[in-house]
Amino acid sequence: MKVRDARTGRAAMTVSEHTTPAQGKVMLVEDDPMIRALTAEWIEDAGYAVSEFSNGGEALRALRDEGACRVAVLDLSLPDMRGDDLAQELRALQPGLALLFATGNGDDLSPATLGTPRTGVLRKPYSARDLAEAIESLTD
């Protein structure tokens, strides 16, 4: 996309439409379309590119096909698998992947899952600020 100088009308610079923001890419796996859309918007507002998925199978295929992401934000209750099971499979493909579980009931997470490095829990409902801070804490 060309960006034009407002005074001269000449092209000032060219911006790639496929540029990944400096913060990197976040994978969002959430089956509720309204929550997914709002959360994706908040992730983008925080400076990250976001890939959205409604189930675990889609997310796994994308990670295999598209490659690495910086953080995976996972709903714990997905239609095809549990979020913590998905997390194990994602980490098998990308060891060290930062995981953020977004859930209304974090008590369902196993101590083994919670005890792994670069893993966090975000309790629903959460704000844009809560989400951004949680992602940032996992990427430091």
C-alpha positions as CSV (number, residue, x, y, z in Angstrom):
1,M,0.0,0.0,0.0
2,K,1.4,3.4,-0.9
3,V,1.3,6.2,1.7
4,R,1.1,9.7,0.1
5,D,2.5,12.9,1.4
6,A,-0.6,15.1,2.2
7,R,1.1,18.3,0.8
8,T,2.6,17.0,-2.4
9,G,0.5,14.0,-3.2
10,R,3.6,12.0,-4.0
11,A,4.3,8.6,-2.6
12,A,6.1,9.1,0.7
13,M,6.7,5.4,1.4
14,T,5.3,1.9,0.7
15,V,3.9,-0.2,3.5
16,S,3.6,-3.9,3.0
17,E,0.1,-5.1,3.8
18,H,1.5,-8.4,5.1
19,T,4.0,-6.9,7.6
20,T,3.9,-8.5,11.0
21,P,3.9,-6.0,13.8
22,A,7.1,-5.6,15.8
23,Q,5.6,-7.5,18.7
24,G,5.1,-10.7,16.8
25,K,2.3,-13.1,16.1
26,V,-0.3,-14.3,18.6
27,M,-2.4,-17.4,18.0
28,L,-6.0,-17.0,19.4
29,V,-8.1,-20.2,19.9
30,E,-11.6,-19.3,21.1
31,D,-14.8,-21.0,20.0
32,D,-17.2,-18.1,20.9
33,P,-17.2,-15.8,17.8
34,M,-18.0,-12.7,19.7
35,I,-15.3,-13.2,22.3
36,R,-12.9,-14.2,19.6
37,A,-13.5,-11.1,17.6
38,L,-13.2,-8.7,20.6
39,T,-10.1,-10.5,21.9
40,A,-8.5,-10.4,18.4
41,E,-9.1,-6.7,18.2
42,W,-7.5,-6.2,21.7
43,I,-4.5,-8.3,20.7
44,E,-4.0,-6.1,17.5
45,D,-4.4,-3.0,19.5
46,A,-1.6,-4.2,21.8
47,G,0.7,-4.3,18.7
48,Y,0.6,-8.0,17.7
49,A,-0.5,-9.7,14.6
50,V,-3.2,-12.3,15.4
51,S,-4.3,-15.6,13.8
52,E,-7.8,-16.6,14.9
53,F,-9.1,-20.2,15.2
54,S,-12.4,-21.6,16.5
55,N,-11.0,-25.0,17.5
56,G,-7.9,-26.9,18.3
57,G,-7.6,-28.8,15.0
58,E,-7.5,-25.6,13.0
59,A,-4.8,-24.1,15.3
60,L,-2.6,-27.2,15.0
61,R,-2.8,-27.3,11.2
62,A,-1.9,-23.6,11.1
63,L,1.1,-24.0,13.3
64,R,2.3,-26.9,11.2
65,D,1.7,-25.0,7.9
66,E,2.5,-21.4,8.8
67,G,5.2,-21.8,11.4
68,A,6.0,-20.2,14.7
69,C,4.0,-17.7,16.8
70,R,5.1,-15.9,19.9
71,V,2.1,-16.6,22.2
72,A,-1.0,-18.9,22.1
73,V,-4.1,-17.6,23.8
74,L,-6.3,-20.6,24.4
75,D,-9.8,-21.1,25.7
76,L,-9.9,-24.0,28.0
77,S,-13.2,-25.4,26.7
78,L,-13.0,-26.0,22.9
79,P,-15.5,-28.0,20.8
80,D,-12.9,-30.6,19.7
81,M,-10.4,-30.8,22.6
82,R,-9.5,-29.2,25.9
83,G,-7.2,-26.2,25.8
84,D,-4.6,-27.9,28.0
85,D,-4.5,-30.9,25.6
86,L,-4.1,-28.5,22.7
87,A,-1.3,-26.7,24.6
88,Q,0.7,-29.9,24.8
89,E,0.3,-30.6,21.1
90,L,1.3,-27.0,20.2
91,R,4.4,-27.2,22.4
92,A,5.3,-30.5,20.8
93,L,5.4,-28.6,17.5
94,Q,7.0,-25.4,19.0
95,P,8.8,-26.1,22.2
96,G,8.9,-23.1,24.5
97,L,5.8,-21.5,23.0
98,A,4.2,-19.1,25.6
99,L,0.7,-20.2,26.6
100,L,-2.0,-18.1,28.0
101,F,-5.2,-19.9,29.1
102,A,-8.3,-17.7,29.0
103,T,-10.9,-19.3,31.2
104,G,-13.8,-18.8,33.5
105,N,-12.6,-21.6,35.7
106,G,-8.8,-22.0,36.0
107,D,-9.3,-24.7,38.6
108,D,-9.7,-27.2,35.7
109,L,-6.0,-26.8,34.7
110,S,-3.7,-29.5,36.0
111,P,-0.8,-28.5,38.2
112,A,1.5,-30.0,35.7
113,T,0.2,-27.6,33.0
114,L,0.3,-24.6,35.4
115,G,3.8,-25.4,36.5
116,T,5.4,-25.2,33.1
117,P,7.5,-22.2,32.1
118,R,5.9,-19.4,30.1
119,T,2.4,-20.4,31.1
120,G,-0.3,-18.0,32.4
121,V,-4.0,-18.0,33.2
122,L,-6.3,-15.1,32.5
123,R,-9.7,-15.3,34.2
124,K,-12.8,-14.4,32.2
125,P,-14.1,-11.7,32.1
126,Y,-11.0,-9.7,31.4
127,S,-10.2,-6.3,30.0
128,A,-8.0,-5.3,27.1
129,R,-5.4,-4.1,29.6
130,D,-5.5,-7.4,31.5
131,L,-5.0,-9.3,28.2
132,A,-2.1,-7.0,27.0
133,E,-0.3,-7.2,30.4
134,A,-0.7,-11.0,30.5
135,I,0.7,-11.4,27.0
136,E,3.6,-9.0,27.8
137,S,4.4,-10.9,31.0
138,L,4.9,-14.1,29.0
139,T,7.1,-12.5,26.3
140,D,9.6,-10.7,28.5
